[in-house]
Amino acid sequence: MSKTISIAGLGWLGQPFAQRLMTLGYRVKGSVTSLKKASSFQNRGFNAFPLELSEQGISGEPKAFLKDVTILVCMIPPGLRRNTGADHVAKMKHFLGAIEASSVKKLVLVSSTSVYSDSQGHVFETNVPKPNSNAGLQLLEVEQLFFNAPSFKTTLVRFGGLYGGSREPVKYLAGRTELNGGAAPVNLIHRDDAIGILSEIIKQDAFGHIFNAVSPQHPLKKEYYTHRAKELQLEPPNFSEEIENRTYKKVDSKNLDLVLGYSFIHALN
């Protein structure tokens, strides 16, 4: 196996993941969105390259970023949360073309549990996603493009809501009132476990699989966020009354155990 791995997206997750891989003895390349950022990362010991995707194409240094690399981990943020009208599929099609022209033979595509809709209820990797949002539809189309690409073998990792480090979701909910979805189960994963799962995929050469990367504990949102707010001495959020018999998605994994034998580091109380 090649000892050089490229990570597309040295962000909140990509940076510590790159550091983990380097401690495991891999040579790591990473991409950031500008030459200025690349210089800053290089000064901190990262082998960083500028790479930015748009609907029109790719700018930066895609050839240098992908040169002599057989394993690529793609965690480029889709930028679909704020309904900006972004065409994530068009951007990723450009990137797919560059990857197919490179030496990459194995790829991990970071996706999201938003490919599943609430109406699907309890889902595992064997359930066919049925997204009902623009973001979910675009993510699923990108998943299919990459998973079916003939020139490399892809593993899909569908992360739940990521938390850890400076990212604490309850801070955005503290003190808010009349929130919806209090009876929905949380589908979260700590960054340490996200990095652990990605690392095991690389170490075990587990390509060609789909993983729902979500903590196996699913407390209800109302209970979990009230508890976390009190732990952090924040004003607990207030949730509105629920519609009876409302269905919410609960995302679990069989493959984390069956394929990777992965044990979670963090549990949700």
C-alpha positions as CSV (number, residue, x, y, z in Angstrom):
1,M,0.0,0.0,0.0
2,S,1.2,3.5,-0.8
3,K,2.4,5.5,2.2
4,T,1.2,8.8,0.7
5,I,-2.4,9.9,1.3
6,S,-4.1,13.1,0.1
7,I,-6.8,14.7,2.2
8,A,-9.1,17.1,0.3
9,G,-10.1,19.6,2.9
10,L,-7.8,20.4,5.8
11,G,-10.5,21.8,8.0
12,W,-11.9,21.1,11.5
13,L,-11.8,17.4,10.8
14,G,-9.1,17.2,8.2
15,Q,-6.3,18.8,10.2
16,P,-6.4,16.4,13.2
17,F,-7.0,13.5,10.9
18,A,-3.8,14.4,8.9
19,Q,-1.9,14.6,12.1
20,R,-3.2,11.1,13.1
21,L,-2.1,9.6,9.8
22,M,1.4,11.2,10.1
23,T,1.8,9.6,13.6
24,L,0.9,6.3,11.9
25,G,3.8,6.8,9.5
26,Y,2.0,8.0,6.4
27,R,3.1,10.9,4.2
28,V,0.2,13.2,4.0
29,K,-0.8,15.9,1.4
30,G,-3.7,18.2,2.2
31,S,-5.7,20.8,0.3
32,V,-6.9,24.2,1.4
33,T,-8.8,26.9,-0.6
34,S,-6.0,29.4,-1.3
35,L,-2.3,29.9,-1.8
36,K,-2.1,32.1,1.3
37,K,-3.7,29.3,3.4
38,A,-1.4,26.7,1.8
39,S,1.7,28.8,2.8
40,S,0.4,29.1,6.4
41,F,-0.2,25.4,6.7
42,Q,3.2,24.6,5.2
43,N,4.8,26.8,7.9
44,R,3.1,24.6,10.4
45,G,4.5,21.4,9.0
46,F,1.6,20.4,6.6
47,N,2.3,19.5,3.0
48,A,-0.6,21.7,1.8
49,F,-1.7,22.7,-1.7
50,P,-4.3,25.3,-2.9
51,L,-7.4,23.7,-4.4
52,E,-10.8,25.2,-4.8
53,L,-13.8,23.8,-6.6
54,S,-16.5,25.9,-8.3
55,E,-19.3,25.2,-10.7
56,Q,-17.0,26.3,-13.5
57,G,-14.0,24.1,-12.7
58,I,-10.9,23.7,-10.4
59,S,-8.4,26.3,-9.5
60,G,-5.1,25.8,-7.6
61,E,-2.8,22.9,-8.0
62,P,-4.9,19.7,-8.4
63,K,-2.2,17.8,-10.4
64,A,0.5,18.4,-7.7
65,F,-2.0,17.6,-5.0
66,L,-2.9,14.2,-6.6
67,K,0.5,13.3,-8.0
68,D,1.9,9.9,-6.9
69,V,-1.1,9.4,-4.6
70,T,-3.1,6.1,-4.6
71,I,-5.4,6.9,-1.6
72,L,-7.5,10.0,-1.4
73,V,-9.8,11.1,1.4
74,C,-12.3,13.6,0.2
75,M,-14.0,15.8,2.9
76,I,-14.7,19.0,1.0
77,P,-17.6,20.8,2.6
78,P,-20.6,20.9,0.3
79,G,-21.7,24.3,1.4
80,L,-25.4,23.4,1.2
81,R,-26.7,24.3,4.6
82,R,-27.6,28.0,4.0
83,N,-29.6,27.4,0.8
84,T,-27.2,29.4,-1.2
85,G,-28.1,27.7,-4.5
86,A,-24.7,26.0,-4.6
87,D,-24.4,23.2,-7.2
88,H,-22.3,20.7,-5.2
89,V,-22.8,18.1,-7.9
90,A,-21.3,20.2,-10.6
91,K,-18.2,21.0,-8.4
92,M,-17.6,17.4,-7.6
93,K,-18.0,16.3,-11.2
94,H,-15.0,18.6,-12.0
95,F,-13.0,17.0,-9.1
96,L,-14.0,13.5,-10.2
97,G,-12.5,14.2,-13.6
98,A,-9.2,15.3,-12.1
99,I,-9.2,12.2,-9.8
100,E,-9.8,9.9,-12.8
101,A,-6.9,11.4,-14.6
102,S,-4.6,10.8,-11.6
103,S,-3.0,7.8,-9.9
104,V,-5.7,7.5,-7.2
105,K,-7.0,3.9,-6.9
106,K,-8.7,4.1,-3.5
107,L,-11.0,6.8,-2.2
108,V,-12.9,7.6,1.0
109,L,-15.8,10.0,0.4
110,V,-17.1,11.8,3.5
111,S,-20.8,12.2,3.2
112,S,-23.7,12.8,5.6
113,T,-26.7,11.0,7.2
114,S,-28.8,13.7,5.6
115,V,-29.1,11.4,2.6
116,Y,-31.7,9.6,4.7
117,S,-35.1,11.3,5.3
118,D,-37.0,11.3,8.6
119,S,-39.8,9.3,7.0
120,Q,-37.3,6.3,6.7
121,G,-37.2,5.9,10.5
122,H,-34.6,3.5,11.8
123,V,-31.9,3.0,9.0
124,F,-28.7,1.0,8.5
125,E,-26.3,0.9,5.6
126,T,-28.6,-1.7,3.8
127,N,-31.4,0.9,3.6
128,V,-31.5,2.8,0.3
129,P,-31.4,6.5,1.1
130,K,-34.5,8.5,0.2
131,P,-33.6,12.1,0.7
132,N,-36.3,14.8,0.7
133,S,-34.0,17.9,0.9
134,N,-31.9,19.6,-1.8
135,A,-28.8,18.9,0.3
136,G,-29.6,15.3,0.7
137,L,-30.4,14.8,-3.0
138,Q,-27.1,16.4,-4.0
139,L,-25.1,14.4,-1.6
140,L,-26.6,11.2,-2.7
141,E,-25.9,12.0,-6.4
142,V,-22.3,12.7,-5.5
143,E,-22.1,9.4,-3.6
144,Q,-23.4,7.5,-6.6
145,L,-21.0,9.3,-9.0
146,F,-18.0,8.3,-6.9
147,F,-19.1,4.9,-5.7
148,N,-19.8,3.8,-9.3
149,A,-16.6,5.3,-10.8
150,P,-14.7,2.5,-12.5
151,S,-11.1,3.8,-12.1
152,F,-10.9,3.7,-8.3
153,K,-12.6,1.9,-5.4
154,T,-14.7,4.1,-3.1
155,T,-15.8,3.8,0.5
156,L,-18.6,6.0,1.7
157,V,-18.7,7.4,5.2
158,R,-21.9,9.0,6.2
159,F,-21.2,11.0,9.3
160,G,-23.9,12.1,11.8
161,G,-23.6,15.5,13.4
162,L,-20.0,16.1,14.4
163,Y,-19.0,17.5,17.7
164,G,-15.9,17.8,19.8
165,G,-13.1,20.3,20.3
166,S,-14.5,23.8,20.0
167,R,-17.7,22.4,18.3
168,E,-20.5,22.0,20.9
169,P,-23.9,22.0,19.3
170,V,-25.9,22.9,22.4
171,K,-24.2,26.4,22.4
172,Y,-26.3,27.3,19.4
173,L,-29.5,26.1,21.1
174,A,-29.0,27.4,24.6
175,G,-31.8,29.7,25.7
176,R,-33.8,29.3,22.5
177,T,-37.5,28.6,22.8
178,E,-40.2,26.7,20.9
179,L,-37.6,24.5,19.1
180,N,-39.0,21.6,17.0
181,G,-37.9,17.9,17.1
182,G,-37.5,17.4,20.8
183,A,-38.6,13.8,20.5
184,A,-36.2,13.1,17.7
185,P,-33.2,10.8,18.5
186,V,-29.8,12.5,18.1
187,N,-27.5,11.1,15.5
188,L,-24.1,12.5,16.6
189,I,-20.5,11.4,16.5
190,H,-17.4,12.8,18.3
191,R,-14.5,14.0,16.2
192,D,-12.2,11.5,17.9
193,D,-14.4,8.7,16.7
194,A,-14.7,10.2,13.2
195,I,-10.9,10.2,13.0
196,G,-10.7,6.7,14.5
197,I,-13.1,5.3,11.9
198,L,-11.3,7.0,9.0
199,S,-8.0,5.7,10.3
200,E,-9.3,2.1,10.6
201,I,-10.6,2.2,7.0
202,I,-7.1,3.2,5.8
203,K,-5.2,0.7,8.1
204,Q,-7.6,-2.2,7.2
205,D,-7.8,-1.4,3.5
206,A,-11.6,-1.4,3.8
207,F,-12.6,0.0,0.5
208,G,-15.8,-0.6,-1.4
209,H,-18.0,-0.3,1.7
210,I,-20.6,2.0,3.1
211,F,-20.4,3.1,6.8
212,N,-23.0,5.0,8.8
213,A,-20.6,6.7,11.2
214,V,-22.9,7.6,14.1
215,S,-22.7,7.0,17.9
216,P,-24.8,3.9,18.8
217,Q,-26.5,5.9,21.6
218,H,-29.5,8.0,20.6
219,P,-30.9,10.0,23.5
220,L,-33.8,12.2,22.5
221,K,-32.8,15.8,21.5
222,K,-34.8,17.3,24.3
223,E,-33.2,15.2,27.0
224,Y,-29.6,15.3,25.5
225,Y,-29.4,19.1,24.9
226,T,-31.1,19.9,28.2
227,H,-28.5,17.7,30.0
228,R,-25.5,19.1,28.0
229,A,-26.7,22.7,28.7
230,K,-26.8,22.1,32.4
231,E,-23.3,20.4,32.3
232,L,-21.9,23.5,30.5
233,Q,-23.8,25.9,32.8
234,L,-25.9,27.2,29.9
235,E,-29.6,28.0,29.8
236,P,-31.3,24.9,28.6
237,P,-33.2,25.1,25.3
238,N,-37.0,24.8,25.3
239,F,-38.8,22.5,22.9
240,S,-42.3,22.8,21.6
241,E,-44.9,20.0,22.0
242,E,-44.6,17.2,19.6
243,I,-47.0,16.0,16.9
244,E,-48.2,12.6,18.0
245,N,-46.7,9.6,16.1
246,R,-44.2,11.7,14.2
247,T,-41.5,9.6,12.6
248,Y,-37.8,10.6,12.9
249,K,-34.7,9.0,11.5
250,K,-32.4,7.0,13.7
251,V,-29.2,6.1,12.0
252,D,-27.2,3.0,13.0
253,S,-24.4,1.0,11.6
254,K,-23.8,-2.7,11.1
255,N,-20.7,-2.4,9.1
256,L,-18.6,-0.5,11.7
257,D,-18.7,-3.7,13.7
258,L,-18.8,-6.3,11.0
259,V,-16.2,-4.8,8.7
260,L,-13.9,-2.7,11.0
261,G,-14.6,-4.2,14.4
262,Y,-14.7,-0.6,15.6
263,S,-15.3,0.3,19.3
264,F,-16.4,3.8,20.0
265,I,-14.3,6.0,22.3
266,H,-17.1,8.4,23.3
267,A,-20.6,7.6,24.5
268,L,-23.6,9.9,24.5
269,N,-25.1,10.3,27.9
